[in-house]
Amino acid sequence: MASKVKKYSKTIKKVTEKDISLIAEDINEQLASLSKFGKFYDDLVNDYLSLLTIRDALKEDIQEKGVRYTFTNGNGKEQEKANESVSSLIKVEQIMLKILNDLGINQPFIKPPTDKNNQETGPDEDDLL
C-alpha cells in the first residue's frame, strides 16, 4: 500500500510514578473528607491507579502504531488494520470514570493563584496536569 499511516501526536505526557502517587494522595484526601474509609475504597483506588498505567500503555501503542497501521499477512501482502488499542482505550477510560463515580469524588477544585493584592493571576502552566 502506498498510503502512509498517520501517527498519533508526540506531545502526549506519560504518567510518572510521582503523578500516580499524587493522584492517589488526592483521591485518598477526597475520600477522607467524605468519611469513606476501608478496604473496599482502597481496592477501588488501586484499580483506578492500575487502569492509569494501562491507559498509558494503550496511548503509547497508539502513538507508535497510529490509529490504523499496516501489517504483512500470511500471504506476504501488506494490509491496513485498525489499531485495537483505540477501542480498548475508550473502554478503559469509561471504567476509570465509573470508578470515580462509584467513589463519589470529583475533580479537585483548585483555587486560582493570587498575587499580594489578592488579585487573580493567570493560569499556571501546571494547572492542566
C-alpha positions as CSV (number, residue, x, y, z in Angstrom):
1,M,0.0,0.0,0.0
2,A,1.3,3.4,-1.0
3,S,-0.6,5.4,1.7
4,K,1.3,6.5,4.8
5,V,-0.3,5.8,8.1
6,K,-0.8,8.9,10.2
7,K,0.8,8.7,13.6
8,Y,-0.6,10.0,16.9
9,S,0.8,13.2,18.3
10,K,4.1,13.0,20.1
11,T,3.0,15.6,22.7
12,I,1.2,13.1,25.0
13,K,2.6,13.3,28.5
14,K,3.4,10.0,30.1
15,V,2.1,9.4,33.6
16,T,5.1,9.1,36.0
17,E,5.3,7.3,39.4
18,K,5.2,10.7,41.0
19,D,2.0,11.6,39.2
20,I,0.4,8.3,40.3
21,S,1.3,8.9,43.9
22,L,0.0,12.5,43.7
23,I,-3.3,11.2,42.2
24,A,-3.6,8.5,44.9
25,E,-2.9,11.1,47.6
26,D,-5.6,13.4,46.1
27,I,-8.2,10.6,45.8
28,N,-7.5,9.5,49.4
29,E,-7.8,13.1,50.7
30,Q,-11.2,13.4,49.0
31,L,-12.3,10.1,50.4
32,A,-11.2,11.1,53.9
33,S,-13.1,14.4,53.6
34,L,-16.2,12.3,52.7
35,S,-15.6,9.9,55.6
36,K,-15.1,7.0,53.3
37,F,-12.6,4.5,54.8
38,G,-12.0,0.8,54.4
39,K,-10.6,-1.9,52.2
40,F,-13.4,-1.5,49.7
41,Y,-12.3,2.0,48.9
42,D,-8.6,1.1,49.0
43,D,-9.3,-1.6,46.4
44,L,-11.2,0.8,44.1
45,V,-8.4,3.3,44.3
46,N,-5.8,0.6,43.5
47,D,-7.9,-0.5,40.5
48,Y,-8.1,3.1,39.3
49,L,-4.3,3.5,39.6
50,S,-3.7,0.3,37.7
51,L,-6.0,1.5,34.9
52,L,-3.9,4.7,34.7
53,T,-0.9,2.6,33.7
54,I,-2.9,0.5,31.3
55,R,-4.3,3.7,29.7
56,D,-0.7,5.0,29.4
57,A,0.4,1.8,27.6
58,L,-2.6,2.0,25.2
59,K,-1.8,5.6,24.4
60,E,1.8,4.7,23.8
61,D,0.8,1.9,21.4
62,I,-1.5,4.3,19.5
63,Q,1.3,6.8,19.4
64,E,3.7,4.2,18.0
65,K,1.4,2.4,15.5
66,G,-1.2,5.1,14.8
67,V,-5.0,4.7,14.7
68,R,-4.5,2.4,11.8
69,Y,-1.4,0.5,10.9
70,T,-0.1,-1.7,8.1
71,F,1.0,-5.3,8.6
72,T,2.0,-8.2,6.4
73,N,-0.5,-11.0,6.3
74,G,0.3,-14.7,5.9
75,N,0.4,-14.4,2.1
76,G,3.0,-11.7,2.2
77,K,0.6,-8.9,1.3
78,E,0.6,-5.6,3.2
79,Q,-2.8,-4.7,4.6
80,E,-4.1,-1.9,6.8
81,K,-5.8,-2.7,10.1
82,A,-7.5,-0.6,12.8
83,N,-5.5,-0.5,16.0
84,E,-7.5,-2.3,18.7
85,S,-5.8,-0.1,21.3
86,V,-8.1,2.7,20.3
87,S,-11.3,0.9,21.3
88,S,-9.6,-0.5,24.4
89,L,-8.5,3.0,25.4
90,I,-12.1,4.2,25.3
91,K,-13.3,1.2,27.4
92,V,-10.5,1.7,30.0
93,E,-11.3,5.4,30.3
94,Q,-15.0,4.6,30.8
95,I,-14.2,2.2,33.6
96,M,-11.9,4.8,35.2
97,L,-14.8,7.3,35.1
98,K,-17.2,4.7,36.6
99,I,-14.7,4.1,39.4
100,L,-14.5,7.8,40.2
101,N,-18.3,7.9,40.1
102,D,-18.5,4.9,42.5
103,L,-16.1,6.5,44.8
104,G,-18.3,9.6,44.8
105,I,-15.5,12.0,44.1
106,N,-15.0,14.8,41.6
107,Q,-12.1,16.6,40.0
108,P,-10.4,18.6,42.7
109,F,-11.2,22.3,43.0
110,I,-8.0,24.3,42.7
111,K,-8.2,27.9,43.8
112,P,-6.7,30.2,41.2
113,P,-3.3,31.7,42.2
114,T,-3.4,35.2,43.6
115,D,-0.9,38.0,43.9
116,K,-0.1,40.2,47.0
117,N,-3.3,42.2,46.5
118,N,-5.5,39.1,46.3
119,Q,-6.0,39.6,42.6
120,E,-6.3,36.5,40.5
121,T,-3.3,35.9,38.3
122,G,-3.3,33.9,35.0
123,P,-3.3,30.2,35.0
124,D,-0.1,28.4,35.8
125,E,1.2,26.1,33.1
126,D,1.0,23.1,35.6
127,D,-2.8,23.7,36.1
128,L,-3.7,21.5,33.2
129,L,-1.8,18.4,34.6
